């Protein structure tokens, strides 16, 4: 299992993931980032300019996912 931090930003505001999340080797990092994006969208409001920026524990960005690119919320 590897730990990643899922930060969220629109370039002006941000949510900093200080604790990180452990992701099992078989799980898609994109799937986990989509779950984070869906969590933002559930809060309501306009998240169109936001991204989920995934970083390893050394601070390297390993994935950048626009919130709008996440799968649609389940009905």
For each residue, the residues with C-beta under 8 A, 3 or more apart:
1: 22 23 24 25
2: 22 23 25 56
3: 20 21 22 23 57
4: 20 21 23 29 32 54 55 56 57 62
5: 17 18 20 21 54 55 56 57
6: 17 20 21 32 33 36 52 53 54
7: 14 15 16 17 52 53 54 55
8: 14 15 17 36 37 40 50 51 52 53 67
9: 12 13 14 15 50 51 53
10: 13 14 47 49 50 51
11: 49
12: 9
13: 9 10
14: 7 8 9 10
15: 7 8 9
16: 7
17: 5 6 7 8 20 21
18: 5
19:
20: 3 4 5 6 17 57
21: 3 4 5 6 17 32
22: 1 2 3
23: 1 2 3 4 27 29 32
24: 1 27
25: 1 2
26:
27: 23 24 31 32
28: 31 32
29: 4 23 32 33 54 62 63
30: 33 34 63 65
31: 27 28 34 35
32: 4 6 21 23 27 28 29 35 36 54
33: 6 29 30 36 37 52 54 63 65 70
34: 30 31 37 38 65 70 71
35: 31 32 38 39
36: 6 8 32 33 39 40 52
37: 8 33 34 40 41 47 50 52 65 67 69 70
38: 34 35 41 42 70 71 73
39: 35 36 42 43
40: 8 36 37 43 47 50 52 67
41: 37 38 44 47 67 70 73
42: 38 39 73
43: 39 40 47
44: 41
45:
46: 49
47: 10 37 40 41 43 50 67 68
48: 67 68
49: 10 11 46
50: 8 9 10 37 40 47 66 67
51: 8 9 10 64 65 66 67
52: 6 7 8 33 36 37 40 63 64 65 67 70
53: 6 7 8 9 61 63 64
54: 4 5 6 7 29 32 33 61 62 63 64 65
55: 4 5 7 59 60 61 62
56: 2 4 5 59 60 62
57: 3 4 5 20
58:
59: 55 56
60: 55 56
61: 53 54 55 64
62: 4 29 54 55 56
63: 29 30 33 52 53 54
64: 51 52 53 54 61
65: 30 33 34 37 51 52 54 69 70
66: 50 51 69 70
67: 8 37 40 41 47 48 50 51 52 70
68: 47 48
69: 37 65 66
70: 33 34 37 38 41 52 65 66 67
71: 34 38
72:
73: 38 41 42
74:
75:
